[in-house]
Amino acid sequence: MPEVELGKYAFSVLSAWGMSLAALLLLGLVTWRQSLRARRALEEAEARLRARRKAREEAGKAAREDRNDE
Protein backbone atom coordinates (compact mmCIF):
# COMPACT_ATOMS: atom_id res chain seq x y z
CA MET A 1 0.00 0.00 0.00
CA PRO A 2 1.46 3.36 -0.90
CA GLU A 3 2.50 5.54 1.96
CA VAL A 4 0.57 8.80 2.09
CA GLU A 5 1.94 11.87 3.83
CA LEU A 6 -0.93 13.85 5.31
CA GLY A 7 1.14 16.47 7.06
CA LYS A 8 -0.87 19.14 8.83
CA TYR A 9 -4.14 17.61 7.56
CA ALA A 10 -3.57 14.28 9.28
CA PHE A 11 -5.90 14.99 12.20
CA SER A 12 -8.71 16.25 9.95
CA VAL A 13 -8.46 13.36 7.50
CA LEU A 14 -8.14 10.65 10.15
CA SER A 15 -10.95 12.07 12.27
CA ALA A 16 -13.18 12.25 9.17
CA TRP A 17 -12.41 8.60 8.43
CA GLY A 18 -13.11 7.71 12.07
CA MET A 19 -16.41 9.56 12.12
CA SER A 20 -17.46 7.94 8.85
CA LEU A 21 -16.63 4.50 10.20
CA ALA A 22 -18.49 5.23 13.44
CA ALA A 23 -21.55 6.45 11.49
CA LEU A 24 -21.54 3.30 9.34
CA LEU A 25 -21.27 1.07 12.42
CA LEU A 26 -24.08 2.95 14.13
CA LEU A 27 -26.27 2.67 11.04
CA GLY A 28 -25.56 -1.05 10.85
CA LEU A 29 -26.45 -1.58 14.51
CA VAL A 30 -29.67 0.42 14.24
CA THR A 31 -30.69 -1.48 11.10
CA TRP A 32 -29.92 -4.84 12.72
CA ARG A 33 -31.93 -3.93 15.82
CA GLN A 34 -34.89 -2.80 13.71
CA SER A 35 -34.77 -6.04 11.75
CA LEU A 36 -34.93 -8.05 14.98
CA ARG A 37 -37.90 -6.00 16.15
CA ALA A 38 -39.69 -6.39 12.81
CA ARG A 39 -39.01 -10.13 12.71
CA ARG A 40 -40.42 -10.53 16.22
CA ALA A 41 -43.53 -8.53 15.32
CA LEU A 42 -44.04 -10.58 12.15
CA GLU A 43 -43.69 -13.86 14.04
CA GLU A 44 -46.24 -12.68 16.62
CA ALA A 45 -48.67 -11.65 13.88
CA GLU A 46 -48.25 -14.97 12.11
CA ALA A 47 -48.84 -16.85 15.38
CA ARG A 48 -52.07 -14.89 15.96
CA LEU A 49 -53.18 -15.68 12.41
CA ARG A 50 -52.43 -19.40 12.85
CA ALA A 51 -54.34 -19.44 16.15
CA ARG A 52 -57.33 -17.70 14.53
CA ARG A 53 -57.33 -20.13 11.61
CA LYS A 54 -57.11 -23.12 13.96
CA ALA A 55 -60.00 -21.81 16.07
CA ARG A 56 -62.06 -21.21 12.93
CA GLU A 57 -61.35 -24.73 11.67
CA GLU A 58 -62.29 -26.26 15.03
CA ALA A 59 -65.51 -24.23 15.13
CA GLY A 60 -66.36 -25.35 11.61
CA LYS A 61 -65.61 -28.95 12.48
CA ALA A 62 -67.86 -28.74 15.56
CA ALA A 63 -70.65 -27.15 13.50
CA ARG A 64 -70.42 -29.94 10.89
CA GLU A 65 -70.56 -32.58 13.62
CA ASP A 66 -73.66 -30.89 15.11
CA ARG A 67 -75.37 -30.94 11.70
CA ASN A 68 -74.45 -34.58 11.18
CA ASP A 69 -75.88 -35.50 14.60
CA GLU A 70 -79.32 -34.14 13.68
Secondary structure, 3 states (H helix, E strand, C coil): CCCCCCHHHHHHHHHHHHHHHHHHHHHHHHHHHHHHHHHHHHHHHHHHHHHHHHHHHHHHHHHHHHHHHC
